[in-house]
C-alpha cells in the first residue's frame, strides 16, 4: 500500500502489510503500552524518570518507523528533524496503513481531525 510522506521523501512509500510487519506493529504498540504503564505506576515520578520515559518512547517510535519504511540515513535525519506532532502523525499513519486503511481514508481521518481541532 502506498503512503505519501513528503516530509521524508518525495515518492510515496510502499508499505507492505505482511504478517511480519503486522507483528512488528503489534509488538511496537505493546511496548509503547508497557512504557506508558511504567509511568502510570510510578505515583511520584521524578524528572529523570519522565525524561527516561520520553526518550524510550521516542526511540521505540523511531525504530518502528525506520523498520517499516526501510529508511536510509538521509531519510532518518529528516525524520529526526521533524517536530513532535509531525513525527507522531507519521507513526499514526503507518499504523493505520498496516491495519488496512486506504491512503484516502487515512487522509480523510486526519483532515477531519484538523478541522475539529480548529473549531
C-alpha positions in Angstrom: 0.0 0.0 0.0 1.3 3.5 -0.9 1.7 6.1 1.8 2.8 9.6 0.9 5.1 11.3 3.5 6.6 14.3 1.7 8.4 15.4 4.9 10.7 12.5 4.4 10.6 11.5 0.7 9.1 12.9 -2.5 8.0 9.5 -3.8 5.4 7.6 -1.7 6.5 4.7 0.5 5.3 1.2 -0.3 4.2 -0.2 3.0 3.8 -4.0 2.8 1.1 -5.3 5.0 2.8 -8.6 5.5 2.3 -10.7 8.6 5.9 -9.8 9.6 5.1 -6.1 9.5 1.8 -6.5 11.3 3.6 -8.4 14.0 6.1 -5.5 14.3 3.2 -3.1 14.6 1.6 -5.1 17.4 4.9 -5.6 19.2 5.6 -1.8 18.9 2.1 -1.0 20.3 2.6 -3.4 23.2 6.0 -1.9 24.1 4.5 1.6 24.0 1.7 0.5 26.3 4.2 -1.2 28.7 6.3 2.0 28.8 3.2 4.1 29.5 2.1 1.7 32.2 5.5 2.1 33.9 5.0 5.8 34.0 1.4 5.5 35.4 2.5 3.0 38.1 5.0 5.4 39.5 2.9 7.6 41.8 5.6 10.3 42.2 7.8 10.2 39.1 11.0 12.2 39.2 12.0 14.5 36.3 14.7 11.9 35.4 12.1 9.1 35.3 9.8 11.2 33.0 12.8 12.1 30.8 13.9 8.5 30.5 10.3 7.5 29.6 10.1 10.2 26.9 13.4 9.1 25.4 12.4 5.4 25.4 9.0 6.3 23.9 10.6 8.3 21.1 13.3 5.8 20.4 10.8 3.0 20.1 8.7 5.1 17.7 11.7 6.0 15.6 12.9 2.4 15.4 9.4 1.3 14.3 9.1 3.9 11.6 12.6 3.2 10.4 12.0 -0.5 10.1 8.6 -0.3 8.4 9.6 2.4 5.9 13.1 1.0 5.4 14.6 4.4 5.7 18.1 5.3 4.6 20.4 7.6 6.7 19.3 10.8 4.9 15.6 9.9 5.5 16.3 9.1 9.2 17.9 12.5 9.5 14.7 14.1 8.1 12.6 12.1 10.4 14.7 13.1 13.4 14.4 16.8 12.4 10.6 16.8 12.4 8.6 18.4 15.1 7.0 16.0 17.6 3.4 16.4 16.2 4.6 15.6 12.6 6.6 12.7 13.9 3.7 11.2 15.8 1.4 11.8 12.8 3.7 9.7 10.6 3.7 6.9 13.2 -0.1 7.0 13.3 -0.4 6.9 9.5 1.9 3.9 9.3 -0.2 2.0 12.0 -3.4 2.8 10.2 -1.9 1.6 6.9 -0.9 -1.7 8.5 -4.4 -2.0 9.9 -5.7 -1.9 6.4 -6.9 1.6 6.0 -6.5 3.1 2.5 -4.5 6.2 1.8 -7.7 8.1 1.1 -9.3 7.0 4.4 -6.2 8.0 6.3 -6.1 11.4 4.8 -9.8 11.9 5.5 -9.3 10.9 9.1 -6.5 13.4 9.6 -8.2 16.2 7.6 -11.3 15.8 9.8 -9.2 15.8 12.9 -7.5 19.0 11.8 -10.9 20.6 11.1 -12.2 19.5 14.5 -9.2 20.9 16.3 -9.5 24.3 14.7 -13.1 24.7 15.9 
